[in-house]
C-alpha cells in the first residue's frame, strides 16, 4: 500500500507540472514598428528619419508629440511644472503611441534620452513586444556632436555646461539602454549603413504604399 501510495503521489505531482507557454505577441505591433533609444547625440532623429524613408514608414519624435499634446515646449514644461510633470506627460504620450500602433501602423519612433530610463516606460514597451534599438557611440563623440549642434542651432542645453556631468549621466543611463532589444554603434558610421544594419537585424519590411494620416507614397 505504501508503494502504491508513493506512485499515486508522484503521478499527481507530474500532473501539476505544466509546460511554459511562450508569451503572446500583440497583433499589429511586432514587425510593424520600432523604437529608437539612446543618449543625446546618438543619432536617434537622423537615423529614425532615414529608416522611415528606407521602409516607407512614418517617423515620429516622441518629444514632438508631447509638445503638441501639452501645448508648450519641453523647456516650458520643465520650467513651469518641473521634471515630474514632464515625465507624466511623456508616459501618457507613449501610451497613446502604443494604442495607435495596435492598429497596425508602420512607424519609427525616437524616444527622448531619459524616456527609456523610466521604469514605467520600459515596462510598457516590454509588454508591447515592440523592438527597441539602442543607438550608441563613444561618449566623447556624443559630446562633440551635441556641442556642434548647439553651436549651429543656438540651442542652450544645460548638460553641455559640464563635460564630466555629461559623462556621468551617460554612464548611468547606459545601464538602462543596454536592456533594449538591439544595440547598434553609430560612432563614425554613415547613417545609411546604420539603417541597413537595423533593418536586417530586425527583419523590418518596406511597405509599398502608405495612406496613413493622408499620406500616399
Secondary structure, DSSP 8 states (H G I E B T S, - for coil): -HHHHHHHHHHHHHHH----------TTTTTTEEEEE-STTS-HHHHHHHHHHHHT-EEEEHHHHHHHHHTS-HHHHHHHH-HHHHHHHHHHHHHHHHHHHTTT--EEEE--TTTTTSHHHHHHHHHHT-EEEEEE--HHHHHHHHHHHHHHH----GGGG-HHHHHHHHHHHHHHHTTSSEEEE-TT--HHHHHHHHHHHHT----S---GGG---
